């Protein structure tokens, strides 16, 4: 019964819209009929017409032939009215129409010409009157008006749906379609943390009996592609409760106040469906920190939406049974009032999956894929540290597409590794031809990177080196960590800077000249050095200090956190680190010039070499550490530094 009443209520806005359009149409017709300025046509008899002609009141006579079955012909024009003058003294004229009698046209023409009246002939091919033409135009205009506002502005509610919620309602009661925790892999800790929300939605009385209060809001925080939206859907699927899904950007429109109205309407609908879940994706678009009045970037409409959300989550009105789940990868930008207890009481961190988590995700997404006998998903998981769940799903999809292009019966291990390299570093461009001289220079460039990758024991192990163009690079040296990365050390950064310098030095040793191929290496080396000094406190000169510049978009004008002398000293320290790494790389390559030449020559012949092949060729064997298979927590690389897993030669 409640469902039927709700449907009727949802239909009211459309009904009111059509009623208003009908009212506007009737008003138009009434005004058209009552308009005193509307041209009036007077029907004259033959006698009245000839009398007006004798009086000289007929002007602009026009013979109009009407296409009808009876072949009716009429004469129309303007005639002056007696005893009526306009304000300027001119006679008032009206339109007239008189039916012509067959056989009398010639006599009428002679009378008109005698009085000096030129007769115009007009043929009408349509019997539609001017009124009907205006009515058709009005209906077409109203239809266009309705389509524009219903499709572009108001959503399903039409022009009266600006303030209606655009959240999609999923009942979660369909056993075949609902998402459960079995569809979520690789984030076991997050699933355990939200388990009590599911228990509350299933049996809220058990919590109320002991006086417990379930969190009103749960904030899912993590990098993109880690499964935040999927986890929210799984919570609703496990609890079998209605699930409202909306994006933060859906609250904003071109009209002020629309976002706040939609927020109120969404919570009103959710309270009717309680217990239920509201999921707001990318909440940072409406929950960013509020700025002061008149501050740069402030938006009154945006703050209205945020204030409405704050009141709805924890205001005077009871909000029992409605749990708000939000997702963001930028928690530092959220307003502090949004994160206080009573609103988003709990933050659930969803990190990038560990080795064990990656194995589970690959197994979950690989259920629909046919693998060959040599396909080893555990090996793929070990070779994909730093991959999110979305990245792993994309990897398997790319492998399946490659297998189809190769016309294979199943996805083999070689295809899986090729798909991984494509996701990481881009697709090979074997058709991109370049001269033998460029080919040799590229081989020496990548050989310099690869040889130093083996010599620097604190750097990541060498995975593959190729001179086949891949992505935007003419060649690439690929390195992968041996296990999940918990954090990076100073020795790692120093060795990685040395590896980055190897390409430019090897080119110079071959040709005595340098090229633009090391542009990305230079950028990466400088970035590592500056972050070591300014962010990580890894400089011997400055030690345990931070020199991060303040945000220039801050609501307050703040001075720099350090003086100009300190800025110059920081630049000098960064330059010292880069120069030391360059000198060390040059020294190592000169000491191993024969191995460098051998590796470069072999690269010209083979184009692509595996890390083990390179080790065997140059006689350098690095000790490998078997990746741990436990579920140890994986942390992201240090902020501000990209993983230097690839040293590319720029395509410029």
Order of alpha helices (4+ residues) and beta strands (2+ residues): alpha-beta-alpha-beta-beta-beta-alpha-beta-alpha-beta-alpha-alpha-alpha-beta-alpha-beta-alpha-beta-alpha-beta-beta-alpha-alpha-alpha-alpha-alpha-beta-beta-alpha-alpha-alpha-alpha-beta-alpha-beta
